[in-house]
């Protein structure tokens, strides 16, 4: 992918996670690999770029800077079996070390801003550190900042300390930003209902390269034995619905169908339970193989769960894998509550079969419908491809990002 767009302001991306890690960082890669490498740099955490990610993913071509030069010594970590005075001493020491680490992050960030002649900051959503660090660096350097949210901040299922911090900081962070970029209209409407017109929100949908799917076979003529494919992580927003699909596939007997789950770190109890099941298989593959894997499926599965700790996330989330699925030339099966953004998005554009009740029989009926009613599935595929080209093409969205940044 050649760098196409040069920004008129140099950006420092502040993110806890960065390519080649998958998930949100992959969306970051798809977008910024279209931006000239001299127009931006990344300040990130090296620990979050695993050895596995380095082998299967790709770095962006810009300069990387890391703020985690020092690691926490093991003896700083409180031991539950240690005497009370030692535990107190260790906690105090850990607190001092944490403060030192924060100061170190700020110092490294300010040096990068100065040395790289940074004009603007962009904080990428996480549990809080990157967003807050962006704000602090902006105050010290007097450089404007924008926020780029792949998920909600305050409304997320955060650990309790970060939840309390987010309740305090979100209004401050949002009101100080030049703009807040979100990944769909549902999230923008959610935030506008809270902050009214006081804050500027822009939408850039999750993106993928159209060229990755140029050789995808768009004709759909599934043959038994059939395969359902899920790709990505299984976290709390998806797990309950993934378990529902596993049950549905394992108990369906009138058609020969298998479920392939390409999951980097699946729940171990699921792996143990189904490791010898003839219909269920867990696997891993590099990101570069996903277009081939997805376009080789008969159905692609997109789950969001019921009764989660953060229904606001379900109501607003637009996962990166949806973009891949739209381009894949295969029908999508969504199993999610009716209030989920993906359910509403699919109903609006008619790109997926939706099972918005937590029902194993309805899931099984949906599988049969997609595999046996070819005209129906082909219509869904056509609608999905049109929506992908309209909202999710990485080159078009990089141009939109360029426009937003250049107008700040």
Rosetta blueprint (number, residue, H / E / L):
1 X L
2 X L
3 X L
4 X L
5 X E
6 X L
7 X L
8 X L
9 X L
10 X L
11 X E
12 X E
13 X E
14 X E
15 X L
16 X L
17 X L
18 X L
19 X L
20 X L
21 X L
22 X L
23 X L
24 X H
25 X H
26 X H
27 X H
28 X H
29 X H
30 X H
31 X H
32 X H
33 X L
34 X L
35 X E
36 X L
37 X H
38 X H
39 X H
40 X E
41 X E
42 X E
43 X E
44 X E
45 X L
46 X H
47 X H
48 X H
49 X L
50 X L
51 X H
52 X H
53 X H
54 X H
55 X H
56 X H
57 X L
58 X L
59 X L
60 X L
61 X L
62 X L
63 X E
64 X E
65 X E
66 X E
67 X L
68 X L
69 X L
70 X L
71 X L
72 X L
73 X L
74 X H
75 X H
76 X H
77 X L
78 X L
79 X L
80 X L
81 X L
82 X L
83 X L
84 X H
85 X H
86 X H
87 X H
88 X H
89 X H
90 X H
91 X H
92 X H
93 X H
94 X H
95 X H
96 X H
97 X H
98 X H
99 X H
100 X H
101 X H
102 X H
103 X H
104 X H
105 X H
106 X H
107 X H
108 X H
109 X H
110 X H
111 X H
112 X H
113 X H
114 X H
115 X H
116 X L
117 X L
118 X L
119 X L
120 X E
121 X E
122 X E
123 X E
124 X E
125 X L
126 X L
127 X L
128 X L
129 X H
130 X H
131 X H
132 X H
133 X H
134 X H
135 X H
136 X H
137 X H
138 X H
139 X H
140 X H
141 X H
142 X L
143 X L
144 X L
145 X E
146 X E
147 X E
148 X E
149 X L
150 X L
151 X L
152 X L
153 X L
154 X L
155 X L
156 X L
157 X L
158 X L
159 X L
160 X H
161 X H
162 X H
163 X H
164 X H
165 X H
166 X H
167 X H
168 X H
169 X H
170 X H
171 X H
172 X H
173 X H
174 X H
175 X H
176 X H
177 X L
178 X L
179 X L
180 X E
181 X E
182 X E
183 X L
184 X L
185 X H
186 X H
187 X H
188 X H
189 X H
190 X H
191 X H
192 X H
193 X H
194 X H
195 X H
196 X L
197 X L
198 X L
199 X L
200 X L
201 X E
202 X E
203 X E
204 X L
205 X L
206 X L
207 X L
208 X E
209 X L
210 X H
211 X H
212 X H
213 X H
214 X L
215 X L
216 X L
217 X L
218 X L
219 X L
220 X L
221 X L
222 X L
223 X L
224 X L
225 X L
226 X E
227 X E
228 X E
229 X E
230 X E
231 X E
232 X L
233 X L
234 X L
235 X L
236 X L
237 X L
238 X L
239 X H
240 X H
241 X H
242 X H
243 X H
244 X H
245 X H
246 X H
247 X H
248 X H
249 X H
250 X H
251 X H
252 X L
253 X L
254 X L
255 X L
256 X L
257 X E
258 X E
259 X E
260 X E
261 X E
262 X E
263 X L
264 X L
265 X L
266 X L
267 X L
268 X H
269 X H
270 X H
271 X H
272 X H
273 X H
274 X H
275 X L
276 X L
277 X L
278 X L
279 X L
280 X E
281 X E
282 X E
283 X E
284 X L
285 X L
286 X L
287 X H
288 X H
289 X H
290 X H
291 X H
292 X H
293 X H
294 X H
295 X H
296 X L
297 X L
298 X L
299 X E
300 X E
301 X E
302 X E
303 X E
304 X L
305 X L
306 X L
307 X L
308 X L
309 X L
310 X L
311 X H
312 X H
313 X H
314 X H
315 X H
316 X H
317 X L
318 X L
319 X L
320 X H
321 X H
322 X H
323 X H
324 X H
325 X H
326 X H
327 X H
328 X L
329 X L
330 X L
331 X L
332 X E
333 X E
334 X E
335 X E
336 X L
337 X L
338 X L
339 X L
340 X L
341 X H
342 X H
343 X H
344 X H
345 X H
346 X H
347 X H
348 X H
349 X H
350 X L
351 X L
352 X E
353 X E
354 X E
355 X E
356 X L
357 X L
358 X L
359 X L
360 X H
361 X H
362 X H
363 X H
364 X H
365 X H
366 X H
367 X H
368 X H
369 X H
370 X H
371 X H
372 X H
373 X L
374 X H
375 X H
376 X H
377 X H
378 X H
379 X H
380 X H
381 X H
382 X H
383 X H
384 X H
385 X H
386 X H
387 X H
388 X H
389 X H
390 X H
391 X H
392 X H
393 X E
394 X H
395 X H
396 X H
397 X H
398 X H
399 X H
400 X H
401 X H
402 X H
403 X H
404 X H
405 X H
406 X H
407 X L
408 X L
